[in-house]
Amino acid sequence: MELKTFSSNYMSTFEVAHVGKSSSNFFSSFRHNFGVRYSSTQTRRGLSLKTHSVSDESYLADKAVIYSVGSDNLAAETSSHCINGINGSTSRFYYRNLILDAFDDEYGGVVIDPNRLPHNPYAFASMLCLSLSQWKKMRKKGIWLKLPLEQSDLVPLAVKEGFQYHHAQPGYVMLTYWIPEGPCMLPANASHQVGIGGFVINQNNEVLVVQEKHCSPATLGLWKIPTGFIHEAEEIYTGAVREVKEETGIDTEFMEVIAFRHVHNVAFEKSDLFFICMLRPLSFKITVDDLEIEAAKWMPLVEFVKQPLIQEDSMFKKIVDIFIARLGKRYCGLSTHQIVSKFDGKISSLYYNVIDNEDGTCVGK
């Protein structure tokens, strides 16, 4: 790869104020940080830099060209700390194609491609700084940076540039950077966790109940309905069926959401939505999950209701009252209906109830 000067009417490779000690310092630093071997020669129009090789662990795109300030209006003016060894009083440089691979989002922001990040920390730090400078000049808004677990060593470098934590998953951490002045308008991390409980009652008026192996002292000895959390991209109704199956081995069919609870500052200061679902049993032989469940059984409804912990707790008691009202057809829950919206073209689960005006009974699906 040759990095050569062009005429002033086009664009020069670089503009050196002093050819001598200052340029030598720059080349030395550039070679150290990016793993480039070079030879320099004096030409009629200035200094020519020829690179010989770049290792896989260093990053310098084979199409990269260094431009002087004022030669390319797509690049932003870089500060002296962007590239180690460059002194702004000596030389100012543009690195075209040393901008991080990214694409625009629909809100005027930028999403950095996590699959094309440089592995060399020096290269990443320099490219990130140059990229931010360019995106600021282009008046971009929010910058999204997803760093895979195997590149977690890049996190401190991004934080040093002003990035903030947004959220983390087992395989990555997401960081963001808000460019405009004023409050950040990027959407916050998820604010809720979603739980479900399954009310299952058989033809003998018995409720499927469990005792958990790991519970708080306040609920020790309580026979309760199977509960759990909804998985990512899982429906409420399928999650209820799954949790009952996992904890008790009982197959069920979803009927309705009979109530839901909303509470705040639960786990990790998140809010919690808990949906109580009514399910119809399709099998009756219990198989206990030994990891989570101490015991499970079919318990007469009357006995279930008389438990002191239920009678003494207004929340538990109200849920049981609603369930009994539903059994007596004095209450209708929310059944699920699959509907496609033209707004996003996706299938949604819409929960609502319909009452037959003739006899006042609930109409399900």
Backbone torsions as a table, in degrees:
resi	resn	phi	psi	omega
1	MET	NA	129.8	178.8
2	GLU	-106.3	131.1	172.6
3	LEU	-111.1	103.2	-172.7
4	LYS	-121.8	163.0	178.4
5	THR	-84.8	150.5	175.1
6	PHE	-114.8	174.3	177.2
7	SER	-69.4	160.5	-177.3
8	SER	-65.4	-21.4	178.4
9	ASN	-72.9	-22.1	179.9
10	TYR	-102.0	-98.6	173.1
11	MET	-162.4	140.1	-177.8
12	SER	-91.5	153.2	178.7
13	THR	-64.3	-46.8	173.7
14	PHE	-158.9	162.7	-176.2
15	GLU	-123.8	109.9	-175.0
16	VAL	-104.9	124.0	-179.0
17	ALA	-72.5	-39.3	-179.5
18	HIS	-135.9	114.2	174.8
19	VAL	-83.4	115.7	-175.3
20	GLY	158.6	-125.9	-175.5
21	LYS	-64.6	-41.8	-176.9
22	SER	-65.7	-43.9	179.3
23	SER	-68.3	-34.7	177.2
24	SER	-63.1	-40.3	177.9
25	ASN	-62.6	-40.0	-179.9
26	PHE	-64.0	-48.8	-178.9
27	PHE	-61.9	-38.8	178.7
28	SER	-61.9	-45.5	180.0
29	SER	-66.6	-41.4	-179.2
30	PHE	-62.1	-42.2	178.8
31	ARG	-65.9	-40.2	-178.8
32	HIS	-65.8	-43.3	-175.0
33	ASN	-77.2	-33.5	-173.0
34	PHE	-113.3	-1.8	176.3
35	GLY	71.6	32.1	-176.9
36	VAL	-101.8	129.9	170.7
37	ARG	-95.4	137.1	-174.4
38	TYR	-140.1	163.7	167.4
39	SER	-134.9	141.2	-177.8
40	SER	-117.1	144.3	178.2
41	THR	-135.4	149.2	177.4
42	GLN	-87.4	125.7	-179.8
43	THR	-114.4	174.3	-178.8
44	ARG	-62.1	-32.4	-177.3
45	ARG	-99.6	-1.2	-179.7
46	GLY	144.9	-146.2	-174.4
47	LEU	-103.7	135.4	179.5
48	SER	-115.3	134.3	179.9
49	LEU	-113.6	125.8	179.9
50	LYS	-116.3	123.5	177.9
51	THR	-93.4	147.3	-176.8
52	HIS	-107.7	-39.3	-177.6
53	SER	-162.3	155.8	175.8
54	VAL	-137.4	132.2	179.7
55	SER	-77.5	161.0	179.1
56	ASP	-62.4	-32.2	-177.6
57	GLU	-80.7	-12.4	173.7
58	SER	-100.7	160.9	-177.4
59	TYR	-127.4	119.0	167.1
60	LEU	-152.2	107.1	-176.0
61	ALA	-59.4	142.6	-177.4
62	ASP	-69.1	-10.1	177.9
63	LYS	-101.6	4.9	-174.0
64	ALA	-71.9	138.9	176.7
65	VAL	-136.2	138.8	179.3
66	ILE	-93.1	128.5	-179.8
67	TYR	-117.0	148.5	177.7
68	SER	-79.6	159.0	-179.4
69	VAL	-61.0	133.6	179.8
70	GLY	94.6	-5.6	-176.8
71	SER	-91.5	-17.2	-175.8
72	ASP	-145.0	109.3	-175.1
73	ASN	-76.9	-2.4	176.6
74	LEU	-83.6	-18.5	180.0
75	ALA	-96.0	156.0	-179.7
76	ALA	-103.6	155.5	179.6
77	GLU	-66.6	129.1	-175.6
78	THR	-96.6	147.8	175.6
79	SER	-84.4	162.9	-172.5
80	SER	-66.2	-17.7	-177.8
81	HIS	-86.1	-4.1	-177.0
82	CYS	-65.9	-43.2	178.9
83	ILE	-118.9	120.3	-177.9
84	ASN	-58.7	125.9	176.8
85	GLY	101.6	-11.2	179.1
86	ILE	-89.5	124.8	177.6
87	ASN	-103.3	122.9	-175.7
88	GLY	-60.7	-27.9	-179.7
89	SER	-76.2	-16.9	-179.0
90	THR	-98.0	-50.6	-177.9
91	SER	-147.9	148.3	172.7
92	ARG	-125.3	136.3	-171.2
93	PHE	-129.8	152.8	168.2
94	TYR	-116.1	138.9	177.5
95	TYR	-113.8	89.1	175.8
96	ARG	-72.3	137.6	-178.0
97	ASN	69.3	9.8	166.0
98	LEU	-104.7	21.1	173.2
99	ILE	-87.2	140.6	-179.8
100	LEU	-60.0	140.6	176.2
101	ASP	-64.5	129.1	-176.5
102	ALA	-159.2	170.3	174.7
103	PHE	-139.3	155.1	-179.0
104	ASP	-77.2	143.3	170.4
105	ASP	-94.5	178.1	-173.6
106	GLU	-81.1	1.9	-178.4
107	TYR	-114.3	19.6	178.6
108	GLY	82.7	13.5	179.0
109	GLY	-105.2	-172.3	-177.3
110	VAL	-132.1	135.4	175.0
111	VAL	-112.5	113.3	-179.9
112	ILE	-74.4	134.0	-178.4
113	ASP	-70.9	112.8	-177.6
114	PRO	-71.5	-15.4	-177.8
115	ASN	-88.2	-5.9	-177.1
116	ARG	-127.1	30.8	177.3
117	LEU	-79.2	141.0	175.7
118	PRO	-67.8	144.9	-179.5
119	HIS	-85.7	-23.6	-179.8
120	ASN	-76.7	120.8	-178.8
121	PRO	-58.7	-38.3	178.5
122	TYR	-62.0	-44.3	179.4
123	ALA	-63.9	-43.6	-179.5
124	PHE	-60.8	-47.4	-178.2
125	ALA	-60.6	-43.8	-179.4
126	SER	-67.5	-45.0	-179.0
127	MET	-67.2	-36.5	179.0
128	LEU	-64.3	-43.7	179.3
129	CYS	-62.3	-45.9	178.6
130	LEU	-63.7	-40.2	-179.9
131	SER	-63.8	-45.7	179.2
132	LEU	-60.4	-40.1	179.0
133	SER	-60.9	-43.4	-180.0
134	GLN	-68.2	-43.9	-178.5
135	TRP	-66.1	-32.0	175.6
136	LYS	-65.2	-43.3	179.5
137	LYS	-66.1	-31.1	178.9
138	MET	-82.1	1.7	178.2
139	ARG	61.7	38.4	173.6
140	LYS	-72.5	167.5	-175.6
141	LYS	-111.0	-96.0	-177.2
142	GLY	-88.5	138.8	177.9
143	ILE	-112.5	128.2	179.2
144	TRP	-108.9	124.7	-179.1
145	LEU	-125.2	111.3	179.4
146	LYS	-102.7	113.6	-178.3
147	LEU	-105.5	116.0	178.6
148	PRO	-61.9	158.6	-178.4
149	LEU	-56.1	-39.6	-176.8
150	GLU	-71.6	-9.7	176.8
151	GLN	-117.7	32.5	-178.9
152	SER	-65.2	-17.6	178.0
153	ASP	-67.5	-12.1	178.8
154	LEU	-85.5	-13.0	-177.2
155	VAL	-57.4	-51.3	-179.1
156	PRO	-59.4	-32.5	179.7
157	LEU	-67.6	-39.9	178.5
158	ALA	-68.7	-41.0	179.1
159	VAL	-62.4	-37.8	179.4
160	LYS	-62.9	-30.5	178.8
161	GLU	-81.5	-5.6	177.4
162	GLY	111.8	3.3	177.8
163	PHE	-71.5	149.4	178.7
164	GLN	-121.6	153.5	177.0
165	TYR	-67.4	137.7	174.9
166	HIS	-111.1	-56.7	173.9
167	HIS	-161.7	169.2	-179.6
168	ALA	-138.1	147.8	174.2
169	GLN	-129.3	169.2	-178.3
170	PRO	-53.9	-29.4	-175.1
171	GLY	-104.0	-4.0	-176.3
172	TYR	-163.5	166.9	169.6
173	VAL	-125.7	136.6	179.6
174	MET	-104.3	128.8	176.9
175	LEU	-120.6	155.3	-178.9
176	THR	-134.6	158.4	178.4
177	TYR	-141.3	125.6	-179.2
178	TRP	-105.8	120.9	-172.8
179	ILE	-85.6	-50.1	-174.5
180	PRO	-62.4	156.9	173.8
181	GLU	-71.6	154.8	-179.0
182	GLY	100.3	-177.0	-176.9
183	PRO	-65.6	146.8	178.0
184	CYS	-69.4	131.1	-178.1
185	MET	-104.1	8.5	178.1
186	LEU	-70.4	143.1	178.3
187	PRO	-63.1	141.0	-178.8
188	ALA	-75.0	167.8	174.5
189	ASN	-61.5	160.4	179.7
190	ALA	-52.2	134.7	-173.8
191	SER	-101.2	-10.3	-174.0
192	HIS	-129.8	152.8	162.9
193	GLN	-112.3	152.7	-174.7
194	VAL	-121.4	123.2	177.9
195	GLY	-115.0	162.8	179.0
196	ILE	-139.9	152.4	172.8
197	GLY	-132.4	143.8	-177.1
198	GLY	-114.2	113.2	173.2
199	PHE	-87.7	111.2	-179.6
200	VAL	-119.8	124.8	179.4
201	ILE	-130.5	135.5	-177.7
202	ASN	-95.0	-176.4	-176.1
203	GLN	-70.0	-13.9	177.6
204	ASN	-92.5	12.3	-179.6
205	ASN	62.4	39.3	178.2
206	GLU	-112.3	139.7	-178.5
207	VAL	-98.6	138.6	175.3
208	LEU	-78.9	118.0	-176.1
209	VAL	-130.6	159.2	-179.7
210	VAL	-137.6	158.9	166.5
211	GLN	-117.9	127.2	-175.9
212	GLU	-84.4	148.2	176.8
213	LYS	-71.1	-36.1	-176.8
214	HIS	-118.2	108.7	-177.8
215	CYS	-147.5	167.1	178.5
216	SER	-75.6	156.3	178.3
217	PRO	-57.5	-29.6	-178.0
218	ALA	-66.9	-27.5	-178.1
219	THR	-108.3	12.8	179.8
220	LEU	-61.5	127.7	-180.0
221	GLY	86.5	-2.4	-179.5
222	LEU	-77.7	132.0	168.2
223	TRP	-90.1	118.6	-173.0
224	LYS	-128.9	167.7	176.8
225	ILE	-74.9	153.7	176.3
226	PRO	-60.6	136.5	-179.9
227	THR	-137.8	165.4	177.8
228	GLY	-179.8	-167.5	-178.8
229	PHE	-114.3	147.2	175.3
230	ILE	-73.8	135.9	175.8
231	HIS	-78.4	164.3	176.0
232	GLU	-61.3	134.9	179.3
233	ALA	63.1	26.2	178.4
234	GLU	-110.4	140.5	177.6
235	GLU	-73.9	155.1	177.3
236	ILE	-60.6	-46.6	-175.0
237	TYR	-69.8	-35.4	177.7
238	THR	-73.9	-32.2	177.3
239	GLY	-65.4	-38.4	178.3
240	ALA	-64.4	-44.3	178.8
241	VAL	-62.8	-42.4	-179.0
242	ARG	-64.0	-46.6	-177.8
243	GLU	-61.7	-42.1	179.1
244	VAL	-63.0	-41.2	179.3
245	LYS	-64.8	-44.7	-178.0
246	GLU	-64.1	-41.0	-174.5
247	GLU	-82.9	-31.1	-172.4
248	THR	-124.9	-13.2	-176.6
249	GLY	79.6	2.4	-178.0
250	ILE	-87.3	129.5	174.0
251	ASP	-83.8	138.8	-177.1
252	THR	-138.7	168.7	174.5
253	GLU	-124.7	130.8	180.0
254	PHE	-69.5	137.3	175.6
255	MET	-112.5	-62.6	-175.8
256	GLU	-152.2	159.0	162.4
257	VAL	-89.4	116.2	-175.5
258	ILE	-93.0	-17.8	176.7
259	ALA	-173.0	163.4	170.2
260	PHE	-146.4	150.7	-178.3
261	ARG	-112.1	143.9	176.9
262	HIS	-125.5	121.3	-179.7
263	VAL	-137.8	156.0	-172.5
264	HIS	-119.9	163.6	178.7
265	ASN	54.1	55.3	178.6
266	VAL	-97.8	-113.2	-179.3
267	ALA	-76.9	129.4	178.7
268	PHE	54.3	33.0	178.6
269	GLU	63.5	21.6	176.2
270	LYS	-87.7	160.4	171.9
271	SER	-86.8	162.1	-175.1
272	ASP	-131.5	130.3	171.4
273	LEU	-109.8	125.9	-177.5
274	PHE	-124.9	116.0	-176.3
275	PHE	-100.7	124.1	177.8
276	ILE	-96.5	117.8	-174.2
277	CYS	-110.7	143.0	173.8
278	MET	-96.5	126.6	-176.6
279	LEU	-124.5	148.1	176.6
280	ARG	-101.8	127.0	-178.6
281	PRO	-72.0	139.2	175.7
282	LEU	-110.6	-14.1	174.3
283	SER	-140.9	168.9	-171.5
284	PHE	-134.8	-10.3	179.7
285	LYS	-82.4	123.3	-176.1
286	ILE	-87.4	134.1	172.2
287	THR	-127.8	111.1	-171.9
288	VAL	-77.6	139.1	171.8
289	ASP	-79.8	109.3	-174.3
290	ASP	-68.0	-20.5	-178.1
291	LEU	-74.6	-38.6	-174.0
292	GLU	-113.2	-29.2	-168.3
293	ILE	-108.6	130.2	176.1
294	GLU	-79.3	-41.2	-179.4
295	ALA	-160.4	157.6	176.8
296	ALA	-147.6	149.4	-179.3
297	LYS	-165.5	168.0	170.2
298	TRP	-90.6	122.6	-173.7
299	MET	-120.0	130.5	177.5
300	PRO	-52.7	137.1	-177.1
301	LEU	-55.3	-42.2	-179.2
302	VAL	-60.9	-44.0	179.5
303	GLU	-66.0	-38.9	179.0
304	PHE	-61.1	-45.3	-177.6
305	VAL	-66.5	-33.3	-175.0
306	LYS	-77.4	-4.8	179.0
307	GLN	-56.7	131.0	-177.7
308	PRO	-54.0	-39.5	-178.1
309	LEU	-65.3	-28.8	176.9
310	ILE	-79.6	-43.3	-179.6
311	GLN	-65.2	-31.4	-176.6
312	GLU	-88.5	-12.2	-177.4
313	ASP	-107.6	119.5	-176.1
314	SER	-64.1	-33.8	179.3
315	MET	-67.9	-52.5	178.9
316	PHE	-58.2	-43.9	-176.4
317	LYS	-64.3	-41.1	179.5
318	LYS	-64.8	-40.7	178.7
319	ILE	-62.7	-42.7	178.0
320	VAL	-64.3	-40.3	177.6
321	ASP	-60.5	-42.0	178.6
322	ILE	-63.9	-42.8	-179.6
323	PHE	-62.3	-43.5	179.4
324	ILE	-65.9	-38.2	177.0
325	ALA	-63.1	-37.5	178.1
326	ARG	-66.9	-39.4	177.9
327	LEU	-63.5	-33.8	179.3
328	GLY	-86.1	8.1	178.5
329	LYS	60.1	31.3	175.8
330	ARG	-104.5	9.8	-176.1
331	TYR	-157.5	144.0	176.8
332	CYS	-120.2	130.9	175.5
333	GLY	-87.8	-164.8	-178.1
334	LEU	-108.4	116.7	175.3
335	SER	-91.0	162.9	-175.8
336	THR	-100.1	143.0	-179.6
337	HIS	-135.4	130.3	-178.7
338	GLN	-88.0	121.5	-176.0
339	ILE	-135.3	139.6	176.4
340	VAL	-99.3	127.8	178.1
341	SER	-100.6	136.3	176.5
342	LYS	-71.8	-15.9	-178.9
343	PHE	-61.6	-44.5	179.5
344	ASP	-126.1	-3.9	177.9
345	GLY	73.1	12.1	-176.6
346	LYS	-105.5	155.3	174.9
347	ILE	-80.3	127.2	179.0
348	SER	-116.6	152.5	172.9
349	SER	-98.0	112.7	178.8
350	LEU	-104.0	125.3	-176.5
351	TYR	-103.4	122.2	176.9
352	TYR	-159.8	169.5	178.0
353	ASN	-121.1	154.1	176.7
354	VAL	-130.9	132.0	-179.2
355	ILE	-110.2	130.8	175.5
356	ASP	-71.9	117.4	-175.4
357	ASN	-65.2	-22.0	-176.8
358	GLU	-73.5	-47.8	-177.8
359	ASP	-119.4	2.1	176.4
360	GLY	73.4	10.6	178.9
361	THR	-84.2	157.2	179.9
362	CYS	-76.4	138.2	173.8
363	VAL	-103.5	119.7	-176.1
364	GLY	-74.5	-110.0	-174.1
365	LYS	-84.6	NA	NA
